[in-house]
Amino acid sequence: MNRIQESILQSIEVKNKILSDETLMRSIEEAVDVIVESLRNGGKIHFCGNGGSAADAQHLADALLRFDEVLARGFSPQVFISGLNAHF
């Protein structure tokens, strides 16, 4: 088995563990409900990070904007992505 296959199998294993964890699945569903309710009421979702986490935050914001179901429900999210470097 090559490295690509191993990586894919590891990803599948993680997803299967998530799917089999009922507590985690309920937590994810509850988080989604909070996010949707916030957007329905004109709320905002903020993603933040520093360094690599900032890149993750930008990725999450972009993924949310591209999520068809969010857009289909009539949400028109505004996004402001800022990069800030501090050199001491």
KEKE-3310 file (N, C-alpha, C; in steps of 0.2 Angstrom, whole numbers, plus 5000, padded with zeros to 4 digits):
npx = (5004:5003:5008:4998:4987:4987:4985:4972:4965:4967:4960:4947:4945:4945:4934:4924:4925:4920:4907:4902:4902:4890:4888:4897:4892:4879:4883:4889:4878:4871:4879:4879:4865:4865:4873:4866:4854:4859:4863:4851:4845:4852:4864:4882:4897:4912:4928:4944:4962:4980:4994:4997:4984:4977:4976:4968:4956:4953:4951:4940:4930:4929:4924:4912:4906:4905:4896:4883:4870:4869:4869:4858:4847:4846:4854:4866:4881:4893:4910:4925:4942:4957:4974:4987:5003:5014:5029:5042)
npy = (4994:5011:5028:5037:5030:5025:5037:5041:5030:5032:5044:5040:5031:5040:5048:5038:5035:5047:5047:5036:5040:5045:5056:5065:5068:5073:5085:5092:5093:5102:5113:5117:5121:5132:5141:5142:5148:5160:5166:5167:5177:5188:5188:5186:5177:5174:5170:5166:5167:5164:5165:5149:5145:5156:5155:5143:5149:5158:5148:5142:5152:5155:5142:5142:5153:5147:5137:5129:5127:5136:5148:5146:5147:5160:5168:5181:5182:5193:5196:5199:5198:5198:5201:5201:5205:5204:5210:5209)
npz = (5000:4996:5001:4998:4997:5011:5018:5013:5018:5032:5034:5031:5042:5052:5050:5051:5064:5070:5065:5072:5085:5095:5104:5100:5087:5090:5097:5086:5078:5086:5086:5073:5072:5081:5073:5061:5067:5071:5059:5053:5061:5058:5063:5065:5061:5067:5063:5069:5071:5073:5064:5057:5061:5058:5044:5044:5049:5038:5028:5034:5034:5020:5015:5021:5015:5002:5004:4998:5003:5013:5006:4998:5007:5008:5015:5015:5018:5025:5022:5030:5029:5036:5037:5048:5053:5066:5071:5082)
capx = (5000:5007:5007:4992:4981:4987:4982:4965:4962:4967:4954:4941:4945:4943:4927:4920:4925:4916:4900:4900:4902:4884:4889:4900:4887:4874:4887:4890:4871:4869:4883:4876:4859:4867:4876:4860:4850:4863:4863:4844:4843:4856:4870:4888:4901:4919:4934:4951:4968:4986:4999:4993:4977:4973:4975:4962:4951:4951:4948:4933:4926:4928:4920:4905:4903:4904:4892:4877:4864:4869:4867:4851:4843:4845:4859:4871:4886:4898:4916:4931:4947:4962:4980:4991:5009:5017:5036:5044)
capy = (5000:5017:5033:5040:5025:5025:5044:5040:5025:5035:5049:5036:5029:5046:5049:5033:5036:5053:5045:5031:5044:5049:5062:5070:5070:5078:5091:5095:5096:5108:5119:5119:5124:5139:5145:5144:5152:5166:5169:5169:5183:5193:5188:5185:5171:5176:5165:5170:5163:5167:5160:5143:5145:5161:5151:5139:5153:5160:5143:5140:5157:5154:5136:5144:5157:5143:5131:5130:5127:5143:5153:5144:5149:5167:5172:5184:5184:5198:5193:5203:5194:5203:5198:5206:5202:5208:5209:5212)
capz = (5000:4995:5006:4996:5000:5018:5020:5012:5023:5039:5033:5031:5048:5057:5048:5053:5072:5071:5063:5077:5091:5095:5108:5096:5082:5093:5098:5079:5076:5090:5084:5067:5074:5084:5068:5057:5070:5071:5053:5052:5065:5056:5066:5062:5063:5067:5064:5071:5072:5073:5060:5054:5063:5054:5038:5045:5049:5032:5025:5036:5031:5013:5015:5023:5009:4996:5006:4994:5007:5017:5001:4996:5012:5007:5019:5011:5023:5023:5025:5030:5030:5038:5039:5052:5056:5071:5072:5088)
cpx = (5005:5005:5000:4986:4981:4984:4974:4962:4962:4961:4948:4940:4942:4936:4922:4919:4920:4909:4898:4900:4895:4884:4892:4895:4882:4877:4888:4883:4869:4873:4880:4869:4860:4869:4870:4856:4853:4862:4856:4842:4848:4863:4877:4892:4908:4924:4940:4956:4974:4991:4995:4986:4973:4972:4969:4956:4948:4948:4941:4928:4924:4924:4913:4902:4901:4898:4885:4870:4863:4866:4860:4846:4842:4850:4864:4876:4891:4905:4922:4937:4953:4968:4984:4997:5012:5025:5039:5052)
cpy = (5006:5022:5037:5036:5025:5032:5043:5036:5028:5040:5046:5034:5034:5048:5044:5033:5042:5050:5040:5034:5048:5055:5067:5073:5074:5085:5095:5097:5102:5114:5122:5123:5131:5143:5147:5149:5159:5170:5171:5175:5188:5193:5186:5179:5174:5170:5169:5165:5167:5162:5155:5143:5151:5159:5147:5143:5156:5154:5141:5146:5156:5148:5138:5148:5152:5137:5133:5131:5133:5148:5152:5146:5157:5171:5175:5187:5189:5195:5199:5199:5199:5199:5203:5202:5207:5206:5213:5211)
cpz = (5000:5000:5004:4999:5007:5021:5019:5017:5030:5039:5034:5039:5053:5056:5051:5061:5073:5070:5069:5084:5092:5099:5103:5090:5084:5094:5091:5077:5080:5088:5078:5068:5077:5078:5063:5060:5070:5065:5051:5055:5063:5059:5062:5065:5062:5068:5065:5072:5071:5069:5056:5055:5059:5047:5038:5045:5043:5028:5027:5033:5024:5012:5016:5017:5003:4997:5003:4998:5011:5012:4999:5001:5012:5011:5014:5016:5020:5026:5025:5033:5031:5040:5043:5055:5061:5072:5078:5088)
residu = (MET:ASN:ARG:ILE:GLN:GLU:SER:ILE:LEU:GLN:SER:ILE:GLU:VAL:LYS:ASN:LYS:ILE:LEU:SER:ASP:GLU:THR:LEU:MET:ARG:SER:ILE:GLU:GLU:ALA:VAL:ASP:VAL:ILE:VAL:GLU:SER:LEU:ARG:ASN:GLY:GLY:LYS:ILE:HIS:PHE:CYS:GLY:ASN:GLY:GLY:SER:ALA:ALA:ASP:ALA:GLN:HIS:LEU:ALA:ASP:ALA:LEU:LEU:ARG:PHE:ASP:GLU:VAL:LEU:ALA:ARG:GLY:PHE:SER:PRO:GLN:VAL:PHE:ILE:SER:GLY:LEU:ASN:ALA:HIS:PHE)
# end
